[in-house]
Structures are given as C-alpha cells and as structure tokens.
C-alpha cells in the first residue's frame, strides 16, 4: 500500500484499490459473490480506462446516462419474472460500482437516476 499524502490520492487510486480488493479479499467467500464481482470488475475496468482519458464533464455525463439506462433495465426486471439470477447479480455489481465511484465525484449522483 502506498503512503502518499492524501492530497495526492486520486479517483484512479480508489478504483485500483477496489479492483485489488475484489481480486484478493479474504474477508468473505469470493465464490458467493462471483457474478456480482464480475459486474463490479467490468465497471471498474471501463471507468479506469475512461478516467485516464476523459475530462470530468464527459466522464460524469457518460456514467450518469449509463446509470439511467440501468435504472430503466432494473424497473423492467421488476415488472417481469426474471429467472437468470446470475445476470441480475452481474448487473447489480456493475450498477452499484458505478454509483459508488460517481458518489466520490459528487454525492448527489447517487440519486441521479431518480430524476
């Protein structure tokens, strides 16, 4: 673990540490969260690439739109019976990870899909 000054700690550091935790954690059985973690890693890797290339407005607009689309998808899942729990877990991991990173940028983004 790095011991840099917190003023130098970046969103990139947060995402890299989340990826590392998902891949190496010993707190709980990773098998129980395999599909959820798959979604989380997918989101983190996509966001990691974007955070290196995009300005804040471009990044937040992209992921706010993704959050809204996912919210619509989840509403559709509630209206119909959805038998693939693995797909729901993966989407949940993907969505929740995006929300957690977006909250680091601005806490109001947690509620963006409710607009």
Biopython code that builds the backbone (N, CA, C, O; Angstrom):
import numpy as np
from Bio.PDB.StructureBuilder import StructureBuilder

atoms = [
    (1, "UNK", "N", (0.840, -1.174, 0.000)),
    (1, "UNK", "CA", (0.000, 0.000, 0.000)),
    (1, "UNK", "C", (0.886, 1.238, 0.000)),
    (1, "UNK", "O", (1.872, 1.322, 0.732)),
    (2, "UNK", "N", (0.515, 2.180, -0.826)),
    (2, "UNK", "CA", (1.277, 3.430, -0.907)),
    (2, "UNK", "C", (1.021, 4.275, 0.322)),
    (2, "UNK", "O", (-0.027, 4.168, 0.958)),
    (3, "UNK", "N", (1.974, 5.103, 0.645)),
    (3, "UNK", "CA", (1.835, 6.006, 1.766)),
    (3, "UNK", "C", (1.987, 7.444, 1.288)),
    (3, "UNK", "O", (2.745, 8.226, 1.859)),
    (4, "UNK", "N", (1.252, 7.778, 0.227)),
    (4, "UNK", "CA", (1.337, 9.131, -0.306)),
    (4, "UNK", "C", (0.463, 10.069, 0.518)),
    (4, "UNK", "O", (-0.396, 9.626, 1.280)),
    (5, "UNK", "N", (0.684, 11.326, 0.360)),
    (5, "UNK", "CA", (-0.142, 12.315, 1.043)),
    (5, "UNK", "C", (-1.560, 12.220, 0.488)),
    (5, "UNK", "O", (-1.761, 12.006, -0.708)),
    (6, "UNK", "N", (-2.517, 12.379, 1.358)),
    (6, "UNK", "CA", (-3.910, 12.241, 0.922)),
    (6, "UNK", "C", (-4.291, 13.282, -0.124)),
    (6, "UNK", "O", (-5.194, 13.039, -0.924)),
    (7, "UNK", "N", (-3.641, 14.410, -0.137)),
    (7, "UNK", "CA", (-3.907, 15.411, -1.163)),
    (7, "UNK", "C", (-3.533, 14.891, -2.555)),
    (7, "UNK", "O", (-4.005, 15.418, -3.563)),
    (8, "UNK", "N", (-2.696, 13.871, -2.610)),
    (8, "UNK", "CA", (-2.273, 13.269, -3.877)),
    (8, "UNK", "C", (-3.106, 12.035, -4.240)),
    (8, "UNK", "O", (-2.927, 11.461, -5.314)),
    (9, "UNK", "N", (-3.999, 11.633, -3.365)),
    (9, "UNK", "CA", (-4.826, 10.441, -3.562)),
    (9, "UNK", "C", (-5.912, 10.750, -4.588)),
    (9, "UNK", "O", (-6.633, 11.738, -4.448)),
    (10, "UNK", "N", (-6.031, 9.919, -5.609)),
    (10, "UNK", "CA", (-6.917, 10.221, -6.729)),
    (10, "UNK", "C", (-8.041, 9.195, -6.871)),
    (10, "UNK", "O", (-8.051, 8.157, -6.209)),
    (11, "UNK", "N", (-8.977, 9.515, -7.747)),
    (11, "UNK", "CA", (-10.050, 8.587, -8.088)),
    (11, "UNK", "C", (-9.468, 7.312, -8.702)),
    (11, "UNK", "O", (-9.990, 6.219, -8.483)),
    (12, "UNK", "N", (-8.421, 7.453, -9.445)),
    (12, "UNK", "CA", (-7.708, 6.317, -10.013)),
    (12, "UNK", "C", (-7.236, 5.379, -8.896)),
    (12, "UNK", "O", (-7.368, 4.160, -9.010)),
    (13, "UNK", "N", (-6.693, 5.942, -7.832)),
    (13, "UNK", "CA", (-6.254, 5.135, -6.685)),
    (13, "UNK", "C", (-7.425, 4.371, -6.064)),
    (13, "UNK", "O", (-7.293, 3.197, -5.721)),
    (14, "UNK", "N", (-8.563, 5.038, -5.923)),
    (14, "UNK", "CA", (-9.751, 4.401, -5.347)),
    (14, "UNK", "C", (-10.156, 3.191, -6.189)),
    (14, "UNK", "O", (-10.398, 2.108, -5.656)),
    (15, "UNK", "N", (-10.225, 3.382, -7.497)),
    (15, "UNK", "CA", (-10.643, 2.291, -8.384)),
    (15, "UNK", "C", (-9.635, 1.144, -8.376)),
    (15, "UNK", "O", (-10.026, -0.022, -8.336)),
    (16, "UNK", "N", (-8.358, 1.462, -8.414)),
    (16, "UNK", "CA", (-7.341, 0.410, -8.387)),
    (16, "UNK", "C", (-7.401, -0.392, -7.094)),
    (16, "UNK", "O", (-7.209, -1.608, -7.107)),
    (17, "UNK", "N", (-7.666, 0.278, -5.984)),
    (17, "UNK", "CA", (-7.774, -0.429, -4.706)),
    (17, "UNK", "C", (-9.022, -1.295, -4.652)),
    (17, "UNK", "O", (-8.999, -2.380, -4.070)),
    (18, "UNK", "N", (-10.113, -0.826, -5.254)),
    (18, "UNK", "CA", (-11.321, -1.652, -5.298)),
    (18, "UNK", "C", (-11.075, -2.911, -6.132)),
    (18, "UNK", "O", (-11.482, -4.005, -5.741)),
    (19, "UNK", "N", (-10.420, -2.759, -7.259)),
    (19, "UNK", "CA", (-10.090, -3.913, -8.096)),
    (19, "UNK", "C", (-9.222, -4.895, -7.316)),
    (19, "UNK", "O", (-9.481, -6.098, -7.316)),
    (20, "UNK", "N", (-8.212, -4.384, -6.663)),
    (20, "UNK", "CA", (-7.323, -5.234, -5.876)),
    (20, "UNK", "C", (-8.092, -5.961, -4.776)),
    (20, "UNK", "O", (-7.866, -7.149, -4.549)),
    (21, "UNK", "N", (-8.987, -5.270, -4.098)),
    (21, "UNK", "CA", (-9.764, -5.904, -3.036)),
    (21, "UNK", "C", (-10.633, -7.034, -3.584)),
    (21, "UNK", "O", (-10.682, -8.123, -3.012)),
    (22, "UNK", "N", (-11.314, -6.769, -4.693)),
    (22, "UNK", "CA", (-12.179, -7.799, -5.278)),
    (22, "UNK", "C", (-11.369, -9.039, -5.643)),
    (22, "UNK", "O", (-11.823, -10.165, -5.442)),
    (23, "UNK", "N", (-10.191, -8.832, -6.171)),
    (23, "UNK", "CA", (-9.365, -9.956, -6.626)),
    (23, "UNK", "C", (-8.664, -10.702, -5.497)),
    (23, "UNK", "O", (-8.330, -11.877, -5.653)),
    (24, "UNK", "N", (-8.432, -10.039, -4.355)),
    (24, "UNK", "CA", (-7.602, -10.664, -3.317)),
    (24, "UNK", "C", (-8.274, -10.800, -1.957)),
    (24, "UNK", "O", (-7.641, -11.298, -1.026)),
    (25, "UNK", "N", (-9.510, -10.386, -1.802)),
    (25, "UNK", "CA", (-10.099, -10.340, -0.463)),
    (25, "UNK", "C", (-10.148, -11.717, 0.182)),
    (25, "UNK", "O", (-10.320, -12.736, -0.487)),
    (26, "UNK", "N", (-9.994, -11.717, 1.492)),
    (26, "UNK", "CA", (-10.097, -12.941, 2.283)),
    (26, "UNK", "C", (-11.157, -12.779, 3.377)),
    (26, "UNK", "O", (-11.240, -13.601, 4.290)),
    (27, "UNK", "N", (-11.947, -11.743, 3.285)),
    (27, "UNK", "CA", (-12.968, -11.459, 4.291)),
    (27, "UNK", "C", (-14.179, -12.367, 4.120)),
    (27, "UNK", "O", (-14.753, -12.835, 5.104)),
    (28, "UNK", "N", (-14.567, -12.615, 2.875)),
    (28, "UNK", "CA", (-15.714, -13.467, 2.614)),
    (28, "UNK", "C", (-15.422, -14.365, 1.424)),
    (28, "UNK", "O", (-14.473, -14.145, 0.671)),
    (29, "UNK", "N", (-16.245, -15.361, 1.276)),
    (29, "UNK", "CA", (-16.054, -16.337, 0.200)),
    (29, "UNK", "C", (-16.357, -15.690, -1.151)),
    (29, "UNK", "O", (-17.505, -15.353, -1.442)),
    (30, "UNK", "N", (-15.335, -15.523, -1.961)),
    (30, "UNK", "CA", (-15.498, -14.876, -3.263)),
    (30, "UNK", "C", (-16.449, -15.641, -4.174)),
    (30, "UNK", "O", (-17.089, -15.045, -5.041)),
    (31, "UNK", "N", (-16.548, -16.942, -3.988)),
    (31, "UNK", "CA", (-17.445, -17.756, -4.816)),
    (31, "UNK", "C", (-18.903, -17.292, -4.663)),
    (31, "UNK", "O", (-19.674, -17.325, -5.622)),
    (32, "UNK", "N", (-19.268, -16.862, -3.451)),
    (32, "UNK", "CA", (-20.634, -16.397, -3.189)),
    (32, "UNK", "C", (-20.967, -15.121, -3.958)),
    (32, "UNK", "O", (-22.137, -14.831, -4.208)),
    (33, "UNK", "N", (-19.948, -14.367, -4.328)),
    (33, "UNK", "CA", (-20.153, -13.075, -4.993)),
    (33, "UNK", "C", (-19.548, -13.051, -6.397)),
    (33, "UNK", "O", (-19.271, -11.981, -6.940)),
    (34, "UNK", "N", (-19.348, -14.211, -6.970)),
    (34, "UNK", "CA", (-18.637, -14.318, -8.237)),
    (34, "UNK", "C", (-19.266, -13.475, -9.351)),
    (34, "UNK", "O", (-18.560, -12.713, -10.011)),
    (35, "UNK", "N", (-20.566, -13.597, -9.571)),
    (35, "UNK", "CA", (-21.185, -12.852, -10.671)),
    (35, "UNK", "C", (-21.318, -11.368, -10.333)),
    (35, "UNK", "O", (-21.182, -10.518, -11.213)),
    (36, "UNK", "N", (-21.583, -11.052, -9.064)),
    (36, "UNK", "CA", (-21.631, -9.652, -8.644)),
    (36, "UNK", "C", (-20.266, -9.007, -8.879)),
    (36, "UNK", "O", (-20.177, -7.912, -9.434)),
    (37, "UNK", "N", (-19.210, -9.692, -8.454)),
    (37, "UNK", "CA", (-17.852, -9.177, -8.641)),
    (37, "UNK", "C", (-17.479, -9.055, -10.113)),
    (37, "UNK", "O", (-16.738, -8.150, -10.497)),
    (38, "UNK", "N", (-17.986, -9.955, -10.926)),
    (38, "UNK", "CA", (-17.738, -9.870, -12.368)),
    (38, "UNK", "C", (-18.280, -8.551, -12.915)),
    (38, "UNK", "O", (-17.612, -7.877, -13.699)),
    (39, "UNK", "N", (-19.484, -8.189, -12.502)),
    (39, "UNK", "CA", (-20.067, -6.911, -12.911)),
    (39, "UNK", "C", (-19.280, -5.734, -12.362)),
    (39, "UNK", "O", (-19.056, -4.748, -13.064)),
    (40, "UNK", "N", (-18.861, -5.838, -11.109)),
    (40, "UNK", "CA", (-18.072, -4.765, -10.493)),
    (40, "UNK", "C", (-16.759, -4.553, -11.227)),
    (40, "UNK", "O", (-16.380, -3.419, -11.523)),
    (41, "UNK", "N", (-16.066, -5.646, -11.519)),
    (41, "UNK", "CA", (-14.783, -5.533, -12.229)),
    (41, "UNK", "C", (-14.966, -4.961, -13.627)),
    (41, "UNK", "O", (-14.136, -4.182, -14.097)),
    (42, "UNK", "N", (-16.047, -5.344, -14.290)),
    (42, "UNK", "CA", (-16.327, -4.807, -15.617)),
    (42, "UNK", "C", (-16.482, -3.288, -15.539)),
    (42, "UNK", "O", (-15.893, -2.556, -16.334)),
    (43, "UNK", "N", (-17.275, -2.823, -14.579)),
    (43, "UNK", "CA", (-17.479, -1.384, -14.416)),
    (43, "UNK", "C", (-16.173, -0.675, -14.066)),
    (43, "UNK", "O", (-15.842, 0.355, -14.653)),
    (44, "UNK", "N", (-15.440, -1.227, -13.115)),
    (44, "UNK", "CA", (-14.192, -0.592, -12.691)),
    (44, "UNK", "C", (-13.182, -0.497, -13.824)),
    (44, "UNK", "O", (-12.526, 0.532, -13.985)),
    (45, "UNK", "N", (-13.053, -1.546, -14.600)),
    (45, "UNK", "CA", (-12.095, -1.515, -15.705)),
    (45, "UNK", "C", (-12.501, -0.517, -16.780)),
    (45, "UNK", "O", (-11.649, 0.170, -17.343)),
    (46, "UNK", "N", (-13.809, -0.430, -17.071)),
    (46, "UNK", "CA", (-14.280, 0.561, -18.043)),
    (46, "UNK", "C", (-14.034, 1.973, -17.523)),
    (46, "UNK", "O", (-13.539, 2.835, -18.249)),
    (47, "UNK", "N", (-14.382, 2.199, -16.264)),
    (47, "UNK", "CA", (-14.225, 3.526, -15.685)),
    (47, "UNK", "C", (-12.746, 3.903, -15.551)),
    (47, "UNK", "O", (-12.373, 5.062, -15.736)),
    (48, "UNK", "N", (-11.930, 2.936, -15.234)),
    (48, "UNK", "CA", (-10.492, 3.173, -15.105)),
    (48, "UNK", "C", (-9.919, 3.672, -16.430)),
    (48, "UNK", "O", (-9.132, 4.618, -16.451)),
    (49, "UNK", "N", (-10.305, 3.051, -17.510)),
    (49, "UNK", "CA", (-9.836, 3.499, -18.832)),
    (49, "UNK", "C", (-10.344, 4.909, -19.127)),
    (49, "UNK", "O", (-9.600, 5.749, -19.634)),
    (50, "UNK", "N", (-11.613, 5.163, -18.807)),
    (50, "UNK", "CA", (-12.194, 6.477, -19.098)),
    (50, "UNK", "C", (-11.620, 7.584, -18.221)),
    (50, "UNK", "O", (-11.436, 8.706, -18.692)),
    (51, "UNK", "N", (-11.336, 7.289, -16.960)),
    (51, "UNK", "CA", (-10.838, 8.322, -16.059)),
    (51, "UNK", "C", (-9.454, 8.811, -16.503)),
    (51, "UNK", "O", (-9.060, 9.938, -16.204)),
    (52, "UNK", "N", (-8.747, 7.978, -17.196)),
    (52, "UNK", "CA", (-7.417, 8.360, -17.700)),
    (52, "UNK", "C", (-7.505, 9.258, -18.933)),
    (52, "UNK", "O", (-6.567, 9.998, -19.231)),
    (53, "UNK", "N", (-8.635, 9.196, -19.653)),
    (53, "UNK", "CA", (-8.745, 9.894, -20.932)),
    (53, "UNK", "C", (-9.731, 11.064, -20.930)),
    (53, "UNK", "O", (-9.569, 11.999, -21.714)),
    (54, "UNK", "N", (-10.737, 11.030, -20.076)),
    (54, "UNK", "CA", (-11.839, 11.986, -20.157)),
    (54, "UNK", "C", (-11.725, 13.103, -19.129)),
    (54, "UNK", "O", (-11.129, 12.941, -18.064)),
    (55, "UNK", "N", (-12.310, 14.231, -19.476)),
    (55, "UNK", "CA", (-12.491, 15.321, -18.522)),
    (55, "UNK", "C", (-13.698, 14.972, -17.645)),
    (55, "UNK", "O", (-14.496, 14.095, -17.977)),
    (56, "UNK", "N", (-13.809, 15.679, -16.524)),
    (56, "UNK", "CA", (-14.873, 15.370, -15.564)),
    (56, "UNK", "C", (-16.271, 15.412, -16.180)),
    (56, "UNK", "O", (-17.059, 14.491, -15.963)),
    (57, "UNK", "N", (-16.594, 16.448, -16.934)),
    (57, "UNK", "CA", (-17.941, 16.560, -17.510)),
    (57, "UNK", "C", (-18.251, 15.401, -18.448)),
    (57, "UNK", "O", (-19.340, 14.828, -18.400)),
    (58, "UNK", "N", (-17.301, 15.063, -19.292)),
    (58, "UNK", "CA", (-17.505, 13.960, -20.236)),
    (58, "UNK", "C", (-17.704, 12.644, -19.475)),
    (58, "UNK", "O", (-18.601, 11.865, -19.799)),
    (59, "UNK", "N", (-16.872, 12.405, -18.475)),
    (59, "UNK", "CA", (-16.948, 11.195, -17.669)),
    (59, "UNK", "C", (-18.294, 11.109, -16.935)),
    (59, "UNK", "O", (-18.989, 10.095, -17.002)),
    (60, "UNK", "N", (-18.644, 12.184, -16.239)),
    (60, "UNK", "CA", (-19.888, 12.136, -15.461)),
    (60, "UNK", "C", (-21.113, 12.020, -16.358)),
    (60, "UNK", "O", (-22.053, 11.300, -16.021)),
    (61, "UNK", "N", (-21.123, 12.708, -17.485)),
    (61, "UNK", "CA", (-22.259, 12.587, -18.409)),
    (61, "UNK", "C", (-22.402, 11.152, -18.913)),
    (61, "UNK", "O", (-23.509, 10.617, -18.971)),
    (62, "UNK", "N", (-21.293, 10.540, -19.273)),
    (62, "UNK", "CA", (-21.333, 9.165, -19.764)),
    (62, "UNK", "C", (-21.924, 8.232, -18.713)),
    (62, "UNK", "O", (-22.815, 7.437, -19.014)),
    (63, "UNK", "N", (-21.432, 8.328, -17.487)),
    (63, "UNK", "CA", (-21.862, 7.376, -16.466)),
    (63, "UNK", "C", (-23.219, 7.723, -15.860)),
    (63, "UNK", "O", (-23.907, 6.834, -15.360)),
    (64, "UNK", "N", (-23.615, 8.979, -15.891)),
    (64, "UNK", "CA", (-24.987, 9.315, -15.498)),
    (64, "UNK", "C", (-25.977, 8.708, -16.483)),
    (64, "UNK", "O", (-27.030, 8.211, -16.084)),
    (65, "UNK", "N", (-25.640, 8.748, -17.763)),
    (65, "UNK", "CA", (-26.502, 8.123, -18.776)),
    (65, "UNK", "C", (-26.571, 6.609, -18.589)),
    (65, "UNK", "O", (-27.641, 6.012, -18.710)),
    (66, "UNK", "N", (-25.440, 5.999, -18.297)),
    (66, "UNK", "CA", (-25.425, 4.554, -18.050)),
    (66, "UNK", "C", (-26.270, 4.229, -16.823)),
    (66, "UNK", "O", (-27.025, 3.256, -16.828)),
    (67, "UNK", "N", (-26.146, 5.039, -15.771)),
    (67, "UNK", "CA", (-26.936, 4.807, -14.558)),
    (67, "UNK", "C", (-28.431, 4.886, -14.859)),
    (67, "UNK", "O", (-29.207, 4.074, -14.354)),
    (68, "UNK", "N", (-28.836, 5.844, -15.667)),
    (68, "UNK", "CA", (-30.261, 5.977, -16.023)),
    (68, "UNK", "C", (-30.742, 4.773, -16.837)),
    (68, "UNK", "O", (-31.839, 4.265, -16.606)),
    (69, "UNK", "N", (-29.931, 4.322, -17.776)),
    (69, "UNK", "CA", (-30.297, 3.148, -18.570)),
    (69, "UNK", "C", (-30.413, 1.906, -17.694)),
    (69, "UNK", "O", (-31.333, 1.104, -17.859)),
    (70, "UNK", "N", (-29.479, 1.753, -16.768)),
    (70, "UNK", "CA", (-29.537, 0.606, -15.859)),
    (70, "UNK", "C", (-30.757, 0.681, -14.964)),
    (70, "UNK", "O", (-31.383, -0.341, -14.685)),
    (71, "UNK", "N", (-31.102, 1.873, -14.511)),
    (71, "UNK", "CA", (-32.296, 2.051, -13.689)),
    (71, "UNK", "C", (-33.533, 1.603, -14.467)),
    (71, "UNK", "O", (-34.399, 0.925, -13.916)),
    (72, "UNK", "N", (-33.618, 1.979, -15.743)),
    (72, "UNK", "CA", (-34.738, 1.539, -16.589)),
    (72, "UNK", "C", (-34.757, 0.019, -16.738)),
    (72, "UNK", "O", (-35.820, -0.603, -16.716)),
    (73, "UNK", "N", (-33.568, -0.573, -16.892)),
    (73, "UNK", "CA", (-33.471, -2.029, -17.009)),
    (73, "UNK", "C", (-33.974, -2.714, -15.747)),
    (73, "UNK", "O", (-34.720, -3.690, -15.819)),
    (74, "UNK", "N", (-33.566, -2.204, -14.595)),
    (74, "UNK", "CA", (-33.985, -2.806, -13.336)),
    (74, "UNK", "C", (-35.488, -2.663, -13.127)),
    (74, "UNK", "O", (-36.126, -3.565, -12.585)),
    (75, "UNK", "N", (-36.058, -1.537, -13.553)),
    (75, "UNK", "CA", (-37.506, -1.377, -13.461)),
    (75, "UNK", "C", (-38.201, -2.415, -14.326)),
    (75, "UNK", "O", (-39.224, -2.970, -13.925)),
    (76, "UNK", "N", (-37.662, -2.684, -15.504)),
    (76, "UNK", "CA", (-38.223, -3.705, -16.385)),
    (76, "UNK", "C", (-38.135, -5.087, -15.773)),
    (76, "UNK", "O", (-39.031, -5.912, -15.954)),
    (77, "UNK", "N", (-37.048, -5.343, -15.043)),
    (77, "UNK", "CA", (-36.890, -6.642, -14.396)),
    (77, "UNK", "C", (-37.920, -6.844, -13.300)),
    (77, "UNK", "O", (-38.375, -7.965, -13.073)),
    (78, "UNK", "N", (-38.293, -5.764, -12.616)),
    (78, "UNK", "CA", (-39.274, -5.872, -11.552)),
    (78, "UNK", "C", (-40.649, -6.193, -12.101)),
    (78, "UNK", "O", (-41.449, -6.846, -11.431)),
    (79, "UNK", "N", (-40.933, -5.740, -13.315)),
    (79, "UNK", "CA", (-42.250, -5.941, -13.904)),
    (79, "UNK", "C", (-42.438, -7.352, -14.455)),
    (79, "UNK", "O", (-43.570, -7.818, -14.577)),
    (80, "UNK", "N", (-41.373, -8.020, -14.782)),
    (80, "UNK", "CA", (-41.459, -9.376, -15.316)),
    (80, "UNK", "C", (-40.659, -10.321, -14.441)),
    (80, "UNK", "O", (-39.756, -9.905, -13.715)),
    (81, "UNK", "N", (-41.000, -11.584, -14.519)),
    (81, "UNK", "CA", (-40.214, -12.550, -13.773)),
    (81, "UNK", "C", (-38.897, -12.765, -14.494)),
    (81, "UNK", "O", (-38.868, -13.017, -15.699)),
    (82, "UNK", "N", (-37.835, -12.665, -13.765)),
    (82, "UNK", "CA", (-36.505, -12.795, -14.359)),
    (82, "UNK", "C", (-35.831, -13.987, -13.725)),
    (82, "UNK", "O", (-35.548, -13.980, -12.527)),
    (83, "UNK", "N", (-35.568, -15.013, -14.518)),
    (83, "UNK", "CA", (-35.066, -16.275, -13.989)),
    (83, "UNK", "C", (-33.550, -16.353, -13.880)),
    (83, "UNK", "O", (-33.034, -17.229, -13.186)),
    (84, "UNK", "N", (-32.837, -15.476, -14.534)),
    (84, "UNK", "CA", (-31.384, -15.564, -14.530)),
    (84, "UNK", "C", (-30.808, -14.707, -13.409)),
    (84, "UNK", "O", (-30.431, -13.555, -13.627)),
    (85, "UNK", "N", (-30.745, -15.280, -12.206)),
    (85, "UNK", "CA", (-30.235, -14.553, -11.044)),
    (85, "UNK", "C", (-28.797, -14.095, -11.276)),
    (85, "UNK", "O", (-28.404, -13.025, -10.810)),
    (86, "UNK", "N", (-28.018, -14.893, -11.988)),
    (86, "UNK", "CA", (-26.637, -14.522, -12.273)),
    (86, "UNK", "C", (-26.554, -13.223, -13.051)),
    (86, "UNK", "O", (-25.698, -12.385, -12.768)),
    (87, "UNK", "N", (-27.424, -13.047, -14.022)),
    (87, "UNK", "CA", (-27.419, -11.822, -14.817)),
    (87, "UNK", "C", (-27.842, -10.629, -13.962)),
    (87, "UNK", "O", (-27.289, -9.538, -14.103)),
    (88, "UNK", "N", (-28.809, -10.829, -13.085)),
    (88, "UNK", "CA", (-29.232, -9.757, -12.178)),
    (88, "UNK", "C", (-28.087, -9.393, -11.238)),
    (88, "UNK", "O", (-27.839, -8.210, -11.006)),
    (89, "UNK", "N", (-27.390, -10.382, -10.696)),
    (89, "UNK", "CA", (-26.255, -10.121, -9.805)),
    (89, "UNK", "C", (-25.152, -9.360, -10.536)),
    (89, "UNK", "O", (-24.566, -8.428, -9.984)),
    (90, "UNK", "N", (-24.872, -9.752, -11.764)),
    (90, "UNK", "CA", (-23.826, -9.087, -12.540)),
    (90, "UNK", "C", (-24.210, -7.631, -12.817)),
    (90, "UNK", "O", (-23.386, -6.730, -12.664)),
    (91, "UNK", "N", (-25.468, -7.405, -13.226)),
    (91, "UNK", "CA", (-25.935, -6.038, -13.458)),
    (91, "UNK", "C", (-25.907, -5.223, -12.177)),
    (91, "UNK", "O", (-25.581, -4.036, -12.201)),
    (92, "UNK", "N", (-26.247, -5.855, -11.057)),
    (92, "UNK", "CA", (-26.218, -5.161, -9.769)),
    (92, "UNK", "C", (-24.803, -4.745, -9.402)),
    (92, "UNK", "O", (-24.582, -3.621, -8.952)),
    (93, "UNK", "N", (-23.851, -5.638, -9.591)),
    (93, "UNK", "CA", (-22.457, -5.309, -9.313)),
    (93, "UNK", "C", (-21.965, -4.174, -10.193)),
    (93, "UNK", "O", (-21.269, -3.271, -9.731)),
    (94, "UNK", "N", (-22.334, -4.229, -11.465)),
    (94, "UNK", "CA", (-21.948, -3.194, -12.426)),
    (94, "UNK", "C", (-22.541, -1.846, -12.007)),
    (94, "UNK", "O", (-21.834, -0.842, -11.923)),
    (95, "UNK", "N", (-23.845, -1.843, -11.746)),
    (95, "UNK", "CA", (-24.546, -0.622, -11.372)),
    (95, "UNK", "C", (-24.029, -0.055, -10.049)),
    (95, "UNK", "O", (-23.698, 1.127, -9.969)),
    (96, "UNK", "N", (-23.960, -0.882, -9.027)),
    (96, "UNK", "CA", (-23.565, -0.400, -7.704)),
    (96, "UNK", "C", (-22.149, 0.146, -7.688)),
    (96, "UNK", "O", (-21.848, 1.085, -6.951)),
    (97, "UNK", "N", (-21.287, -0.435, -8.493)),
    (97, "UNK", "CA", (-19.912, 0.046, -8.578)),
    (97, "UNK", "C", (-19.859, 1.413, -9.251)),
    (97, "UNK", "O", (-19.137, 2.303, -8.803)),
    (98, "UNK", "N", (-20.617, 1.575, -10.315)),
    (98, "UNK", "CA", (-20.673, 2.884, -10.978)),
    (98, "UNK", "C", (-21.189, 3.933, -10.004)),
    (98, "UNK", "O", (-20.629, 5.026, -9.908)),
    (99, "UNK", "N", (-22.248, 3.605, -9.287)),
    (99, "UNK", "CA", (-22.809, 4.555, -8.322)),
    (99, "UNK", "C", (-21.788, 4.898, -7.243)),
    (99, "UNK", "O", (-21.668, 6.061, -6.859)),
    (100, "UNK", "N", (-21.055, 3.910, -6.751)),
    (100, "UNK", "CA", (-20.088, 4.188, -5.680)),
    (100, "UNK", "C", (-18.971, 5.109, -6.157)),
    (100, "UNK", "O", (-18.519, 5.969, -5.402)),
    (101, "UNK", "N", (-18.526, 4.946, -7.377)),
    (101, "UNK", "CA", (-17.478, 5.825, -7.915)),
    (101, "UNK", "C", (-18.044, 7.220, -8.186)),
    (101, "UNK", "O", (-17.396, 8.225, -7.896)),
    (102, "UNK", "N", (-19.237, 7.273, -8.736)),
    (102, "UNK", "CA", (-19.861, 8.570, -9.019)),
    (102, "UNK", "C", (-20.104, 9.358, -7.730)),
    (102, "UNK", "O", (-19.997, 10.585, -7.732)),
    (103, "UNK", "N", (-20.425, 8.682, -6.643)),
    (103, "UNK", "CA", (-20.613, 9.351, -5.353)),
    (103, "UNK", "C", (-19.314, 9.980, -4.860)),
    (103, "UNK", "O", (-19.347, 10.982, -4.146)),
    (104, "UNK", "N", (-18.193, 9.415, -5.224)),
    (104, "UNK", "CA", (-16.905, 10.006, -4.857)),
    (104, "UNK", "C", (-16.703, 11.347, -5.551)),
    (104, "UNK", "O", (-16.064, 12.247, -5.006)),
    (105, "UNK", "N", (-17.245, 11.474, -6.742)),
    (105, "UNK", "CA", (-17.118, 12.714, -7.507)),
    (105, "UNK", "C", (-18.089, 13.755, -6.968)),
    (105, "UNK", "O", (-17.723, 14.911, -6.758)),
    (106, "UNK", "N", (-19.336, 13.331, -6.745)),
    (106, "UNK", "CA", (-20.366, 14.233, -6.219)),
    (106, "UNK", "C", (-21.449, 13.376, -5.572)),
    (106, "UNK", "O", (-22.088, 12.584, -6.264)),
    (107, "UNK", "N", (-21.675, 13.510, -4.271)),
    (107, "UNK", "CA", (-22.649, 12.661, -3.577)),
    (107, "UNK", "C", (-24.064, 12.704, -4.164)),
    (107, "UNK", "O", (-24.824, 11.748, -4.007)),
    (108, "UNK", "N", (-24.418, 13.785, -4.827)),
    (108, "UNK", "CA", (-25.764, 13.857, -5.397)),
    (108, "UNK", "C", (-25.964, 12.861, -6.539)),
    (108, "UNK", "O", (-27.102, 12.546, -6.885)),
    (109, "UNK", "N", (-24.877, 12.360, -7.130)),
    (109, "UNK", "CA", (-25.009, 11.413, -8.233)),
    (109, "UNK", "C", (-25.632, 10.089, -7.793)),
    (109, "UNK", "O", (-26.117, 9.329, -8.632)),
    (110, "UNK", "N", (-25.626, 9.807, -6.502)),
    (110, "UNK", "CA", (-26.288, 8.601, -6.017)),
    (110, "UNK", "C", (-27.780, 8.629, -6.372)),
    (110, "UNK", "O", (-28.402, 7.581, -6.542)),
    (111, "UNK", "N", (-28.338, 9.812, -6.481)),
    (111, "UNK", "CA", (-29.779, 9.968, -6.715)),
    (111, "UNK", "C", (-30.098, 10.415, -8.130)),
    (111, "UNK", "O", (-31.242, 10.761, -8.422)),
    (112, "UNK", "N", (-29.114, 10.414, -9.009)),
    (112, "UNK", "CA", (-29.278, 10.927, -10.368)),
    (112, "UNK", "C", (-30.327, 10.182, -11.154)),
    (112, "UNK", "O", (-31.038, 10.793, -11.951)),
    (113, "UNK", "N", (-30.452, 8.876, -10.959)),
    (113, "UNK", "CA", (-31.405, 8.103, -11.752)),
    (113, "UNK", "C", (-32.836, 8.326, -11.300)),
    (113, "UNK", "O", (-33.768, 7.873, -11.965)),
    (114, "UNK", "N", (-33.029, 9.013, -10.184)),
    (114, "UNK", "CA", (-34.378, 9.258, -9.676)),
    (114, "UNK", "C", (-34.998, 10.503, -10.286)),
    (114, "UNK", "O", (-36.158, 10.808, -10.010)),
    (115, "UNK", "N", (-34.245, 11.234, -11.114)),
    (115, "UNK", "CA", (-34.757, 12.472, -11.735)),
    (115, "UNK", "C", (-35.886, 12.181, -12.694)),
    (115, "UNK", "O", (-36.433, 13.102, -13.301)),
]
sb = StructureBuilder()
sb.init_structure("model")
sb.init_model(0)
sb.init_chain("A")
sb.init_seg("    ")
for serial, (resi, resn, name, xyz) in enumerate(atoms, 1):
    if name == "N":
        sb.init_residue(resn, " ", resi, " ")
    sb.init_atom(name, np.array(xyz, "f"), 0.0, 1.0, " ", f" {name:<3s}", serial, name[0])
structure = sb.get_structure()
